[in-house]
């Protein structure tokens, strides 16, 4: 795993996680933003795995 890709995905996951939690759930706690960020990063790796698996 390349560390640069992980860092970029983490940063973008946090940014978009905060954005999603504030837009759709404005009265929510900060933990919802953390959950959104974790889900975004998790799904990024899931979709990368599925994409690479289809090429074989």
Secondary structure, DSSP 4 states (H G I P E B T S, - for coil): --HHHHHHHHHHHHHHHHHHHHHH-TT--HHHHHHHHHHHHHHHHHHHHHHHHHH-
